[in-house]
Amino acid sequence: MKSLKNMRYVWYTAIACVGCCALVPLLGVLGIAGVVGLSVYFEIAAGLFFVLSLLILIYLIFRHKRTKIDNSNSVPEDS
């Protein structure tokens, strides 16, 4: 009976070893698939960021700079 119990541990250890070695490539493939799946959303976000950047650039180019009026040469009023 001891040998069956030992064989069970051997099988559990073998399965755990194979699972551990297979986990890294499997997670890599799932990670790549996840990034590819999210790339659609990143594309939309990139487009929105581009449009927002253009709007800010247009605002900065065409904004009117307010100039201060220099009243130092004006004649003082008599009150």
C-alpha positions in Angstrom: 0.0 0.0 0.0 2.9 2.3 0.7 4.1 2.1 -2.9 0.7 3.3 -4.2 0.8 6.2 -1.9 4.3 7.0 -3.0 3.3 6.7 -6.7 0.5 9.1 -6.1 3.0 11.7 -4.7 5.2 11.0 -7.7 2.4 11.7 -10.1 1.3 14.9 -8.2 4.9 16.1 -8.3 5.2 15.3 -12.0 1.9 17.2 -12.8 3.0 20.1 -10.7 6.4 20.2 -12.4 4.8 20.1 -15.9 2.2 22.7 -14.9 4.9 25.0 -13.5 7.0 24.8 -16.7 4.0 25.2 -19.0 2.6 28.1 -17.0 5.1 30.7 -18.1 4.6 30.2 -21.9 0.8 29.9 -21.4 0.7 33.2 -19.5 2.9 34.8 -22.2 0.5 33.7 -24.9 -2.5 34.9 -22.8 -0.8 38.2 -22.1 0.0 38.8 -25.8 -3.6 38.0 -26.7 -4.8 40.3 -23.9 -2.7 43.2 -25.3 -4.0 42.5 -28.8 -7.5 42.6 -27.5 -6.9 45.8 -25.6 -5.2 47.5 -28.6 -8.7 48.4 -30.0 -9.3 50.5 -27.0 -5.8 51.9 -27.0 -6.3 53.0 -30.7 -9.5 54.8 -29.7 -7.7 56.5 -26.8 -4.8 57.4 -29.1 -7.2 59.0 -31.6 -8.9 61.0 -28.8 -5.6 62.1 -27.4 -4.5 63.2 -30.9 -7.7 65.3 -31.4 -7.4 66.8 -27.9 -3.7 67.7 -28.6 -4.7 69.4 -31.9 -7.4 71.4 -30.2 -5.0 72.6 -27.5 -2.5 73.5 -30.1 -5.0 75.4 -32.1 -6.2 77.2 -29.0 -2.6 78.2 -28.1 -1.8 79.4 -31.6 -5.0 81.5 -32.0 -5.6 82.8 -28.6 -5.5 86.6 -28.2 -2.8 87.9 -26.0 -4.1 90.7 -23.8 -1.9 93.6 -23.8 -1.6 96.0 -20.9 -2.3 99.6 -21.8 0.6 101.9 -20.7 -0.9 105.0 -19.2 2.5 106.5 -18.1 2.4 109.1 -20.9 -1.2 110.2 -20.3 -2.0 113.6 -18.8 -3.3 113.4 -15.2 -6.8 114.5 -14.8 -7.6 117.4 -12.5 -10.2 116.7 -10.0 
